[in-house]
């Protein structure tokens, strides 16, 4: 039975190495949980055309508010306002993606 000699199962060695792996896994799990909480509590602002449209969302991309500056509202050009909302949403989504990469990348380095 090659591979199961003195070194233990599959090269894991003794119980000490297994304990170290378990501790490392628990640490990574705690870091992931912390990162998830930080993403939920984050407040990310996406904007379009200065302050024409602002979108607020958390790091998990849940939108909590959209603000529209009435100075930019032209009832004859609602399409422009719709475009500004899309731009602000996409800006916030991009920032949330960057935050996700940063937070989840720091949590264990595997994700």
N, C-alpha and C positions, 0 to 999 in steps of 0.2 A: 504494500500500500504506500506507494511513493507520495510524498508531499504531506504526510501526516505524522512525521517523526517528532523529534524533540521540539520543533518550532511551533507545534500546535496546529490548529486547523488552517490550512491555506496560507500559512505564513503570518498569521496574526500574533504568534508568539503567546506568551502567558496572559493571564487575566489582567495584568497591569496595563498592557497595551489596549485591551478591550475596554477597560475602565476609562482610559484616556480618550478613546474614540467616543464613548458615551458622553463624557464631560464636554468634549468638543461639539457634539451634536446638540446637547442641551444648551450650550452657549450660543450656537448658531440659531437655535429656535427662539431663544430669548431676544436676540438681536433682531430677528425677523419680526417678532411681535412688537418690539419697540418701534421699528421702522414703519410697520403698518399703522400703529397708533399715531405716529408723527404725520403720516400721509393723511389720515382721517382728520387730524386737527389743523392741518396746514390751510392757509388762505392764499389762493393764487389769483392774481388779477390779470385778465386779458383785456387789451384795449384795442380800439380802432380809431384811426384819425384823431390822435390826441386824446381828447376826452369825450368824443362824440358818443361812443358806446363802451361801457365797461361791463365785464363779466367777472363774477367772483365764483370760484369753485374750490373744492378741496383737492388734495393730492390723489384722490381716488376718482377724480373727474365727475364729482357730483356738483352740479351748478346750484348755488344758493341764491344768487341774485343777478339781475341784469339791469343796468342803469342806462338810460338814454337821455342825453342832453337835449332839451327841447329846442335849443338854438339850431340844431342840425336836422330837425324834423321838417321836411318839405312834403306836405300832403300830396303834391303833384308828382313826387318822386319817391314813393314808398319803396320801390325796388332798391334804391340807394341805401335806405335804412336797413333793409333786409340784408344787403351785402355787408354792411358795417357790422351787423350782429354776427354774421358768419365769420368775418375776419376776427372779431373779438373772441368768439368761441374757439376758433382755431389757434389763436395766440395763447389762450389759457390752456388748451389741450397740450400744446407743444411744451409749455412751461411745466405742466403736470408730468408729462413724459420724462422730461429732464430730471425733475425731482424724484420720480420713481426710480430711474436708473441710478441716481446718486444714493438714495436711501437704501434701496434693495441691494445695490452693489456693495455697499458698506456692511450689510448684514450677512456676514459669512463669506462674502467674496465669491460665491458660486452662482449667483443669479444676476 
